[in-house]
Amino acid sequence: MTENAPATAQVLTMLAAGPPRIAGLTAALAPTQLHASPAPGEWSANEVLAHLRACADMWGKCMTEILTLDHPTLRAINPTTWIEKTDYREQPFARSFAAFSAQRTELLAMLAPLTPAAWARAATVIGAGKPLERTVLFYAAWLARHERPHIKQIERIARAMQPGPAPL
């Protein structure tokens, strides 16, 4: 087994688990609940999903460019800035989730067959301080790790939106 195999297998597993987990957590919620904030100042499930989509857009694009170009120079773009150029927050949850799931399927299809050398392909990232060297594995692992607390956030939101037991 190669040095990167366990890391890449774990990253692929984590990336594959996200959409089904979100689907399971949100299946029982009505569209109004998916767009409602559980408390003032907190994100709705739809806003969390919009954020996840923006991150997947940015970091997925970086991975694609690294794999298709010979050591590109990429400009760092904050997903928080990118989301302002989208309508992700306003989209119905079902439509947004379908787009997120399709995007994830495409990303996994691109990443799954990669060789260790392809996972190690890199880019120079500029625009956020000192230039950084980032690999495909870096971006895939970053995306996978970043999603975990947000999926837990969706779980907390879903629990908050469920009706509690009737008083005795």
C-alpha positions as CSV (number, residue, x, y, z in Angstrom):
1,M,0.0,0.0,0.0
2,T,1.3,3.4,-0.8
3,E,2.1,6.1,1.7
4,N,-1.0,8.2,0.7
5,A,-3.4,5.4,0.3
6,P,-4.8,5.4,3.9
7,A,-5.2,9.2,3.8
8,T,-6.8,9.3,0.4
9,A,-9.2,6.4,1.2
10,Q,-10.2,8.1,4.4
11,V,-10.8,11.4,2.6
12,L,-12.9,9.7,-0.1
13,T,-14.9,8.0,2.6
14,M,-15.5,11.2,4.4
15,L,-16.5,13.1,1.2
16,A,-18.9,10.3,0.2
17,A,-20.6,10.2,3.6
18,G,-21.6,13.9,3.6
19,P,-24.6,14.0,1.3
20,P,-26.3,10.9,2.6
21,R,-25.8,12.1,6.2
22,I,-27.3,15.5,5.3
23,A,-30.2,13.8,3.5
24,G,-31.0,11.6,6.5
25,L,-30.8,14.5,8.9
26,T,-33.1,16.7,6.9
27,A,-35.6,14.2,5.5
28,A,-38.3,14.8,8.1
29,L,-38.1,18.6,7.9
30,A,-40.6,20.7,6.0
31,P,-39.2,23.3,3.6
32,T,-40.1,26.1,6.0
33,Q,-38.1,24.3,8.8
34,L,-35.1,23.9,6.5
35,H,-35.1,27.7,5.8
36,A,-35.8,28.7,9.5
37,S,-33.1,29.6,11.9
38,P,-33.3,27.7,15.2
39,A,-32.4,30.8,17.1
40,P,-31.7,34.5,16.4
41,G,-28.3,34.9,14.8
42,E,-28.0,31.2,13.9
43,W,-27.9,29.7,10.4
44,S,-30.7,27.7,9.0
45,A,-30.0,24.2,7.5
46,N,-30.4,25.9,4.1
47,E,-27.7,28.5,5.0
48,V,-25.3,25.8,6.2
49,L,-25.9,23.9,2.9
50,A,-25.3,27.1,0.9
51,H,-22.0,27.5,2.8
52,L,-21.0,23.9,2.1
53,R,-21.8,24.4,-1.6
54,A,-19.7,27.6,-1.8
55,C,-16.7,25.8,-0.1
56,A,-17.1,22.8,-2.5
57,D,-17.2,25.2,-5.5
58,M,-14.0,26.9,-4.5
59,W,-11.9,24.0,-3.3
60,G,-13.3,21.6,-6.0
61,K,-12.3,24.2,-8.6
62,C,-8.8,24.3,-7.1
63,M,-8.5,20.5,-7.3
64,T,-9.7,20.5,-10.9
65,E,-7.2,23.2,-11.9
66,I,-4.3,21.4,-10.2
67,L,-5.2,18.2,-12.0
68,T,-5.6,19.8,-15.4
69,L,-2.8,22.4,-15.4
70,D,0.9,21.9,-14.8
71,H,1.6,23.4,-11.4
72,P,-0.8,26.4,-11.7
73,T,-0.8,29.6,-9.7
74,L,-4.2,30.0,-8.0
75,R,-5.6,33.1,-6.4
76,A,-7.1,32.3,-3.0
77,I,-10.8,33.1,-2.9
78,N,-12.8,33.0,0.4
79,P,-16.0,30.9,0.1
80,T,-17.7,33.6,2.2
81,T,-16.9,36.1,-0.6
82,W,-17.9,33.6,-3.3
83,I,-21.3,32.9,-1.8
84,E,-22.3,36.5,-2.2
85,K,-22.1,36.0,-6.0
86,T,-24.5,33.1,-5.9
87,D,-28.2,32.6,-5.0
88,Y,-27.5,29.5,-2.9
89,R,-29.1,30.9,0.2
90,E,-32.3,31.7,-1.6
91,Q,-32.7,28.4,-3.4
92,P,-35.2,25.8,-2.2
93,F,-33.3,23.3,0.0
94,A,-34.3,20.3,-2.2
95,R,-32.8,22.0,-5.4
96,S,-29.7,23.2,-3.6
97,F,-29.2,19.7,-2.0
98,A,-29.6,18.0,-5.5
99,A,-26.9,20.4,-6.9
100,F,-24.6,19.7,-3.9
101,S,-25.1,15.9,-4.3
102,A,-24.4,16.0,-8.0
103,Q,-21.3,18.1,-7.4
104,R,-20.1,15.6,-4.9
105,T,-20.7,12.7,-7.2
106,E,-18.6,14.5,-9.9
107,L,-15.8,15.3,-7.4
108,L,-15.6,11.7,-6.2
109,A,-15.6,10.4,-9.8
110,M,-12.6,12.7,-10.4
111,L,-10.7,11.8,-7.2
112,A,-11.4,8.1,-6.8
113,P,-9.1,6.9,-9.7
114,L,-6.2,9.2,-8.8
115,T,-2.7,7.7,-8.4
116,P,-0.6,8.8,-5.5
117,A,1.3,11.1,-7.9
118,A,-1.9,12.8,-9.0
119,W,-3.0,13.3,-5.3
120,A,0.4,15.0,-4.8
121,R,0.1,17.4,-7.7
122,A,0.3,20.9,-6.4
123,A,-0.4,24.6,-7.1
124,T,1.0,27.8,-5.8
125,V,-1.8,29.7,-4.0
126,I,-1.4,33.5,-3.8
127,G,-3.5,36.3,-2.5
128,A,-3.8,35.3,1.2
129,G,-0.4,36.4,2.5
130,K,2.8,34.4,1.7
131,P,2.4,32.1,-1.4
132,L,1.5,28.6,-0.3
133,E,2.0,25.2,-2.0
134,R,-1.3,23.2,-1.9
135,T,-1.9,19.7,-3.2
136,V,-5.1,17.9,-4.4
137,L,-4.9,15.9,-1.2
138,F,-4.7,19.0,0.9
139,Y,-7.9,20.5,-0.7
140,A,-9.8,17.2,-0.6
141,A,-8.9,16.7,3.1
142,W,-9.7,20.3,3.9
143,L,-13.1,20.0,2.3
144,A,-13.8,16.7,4.1
145,R,-12.6,18.0,7.5
146,H,-14.4,21.3,7.1
147,E,-17.8,19.6,6.4
148,R,-17.8,17.5,9.6
149,P,-18.7,20.3,12.1
150,H,-21.2,21.7,9.6
151,I,-22.9,18.4,9.3
152,K,-23.1,18.3,13.1
153,Q,-24.5,21.8,12.9
154,I,-27.3,20.6,10.6
155,E,-27.9,17.7,13.1
156,R,-28.4,20.3,15.9
157,I,-30.7,22.4,13.7
158,A,-32.8,19.4,12.7
159,R,-33.2,18.4,16.4
160,A,-34.2,21.9,17.3
161,M,-36.8,21.9,14.5
162,Q,-38.4,18.7,15.6
163,P,-41.4,19.1,17.9
164,G,-40.7,18.1,21.5
165,P,-42.8,15.7,23.4
166,A,-46.2,16.8,24.5
167,P,-46.5,18.1,28.0
168,L,-48.0,15.7,30.5
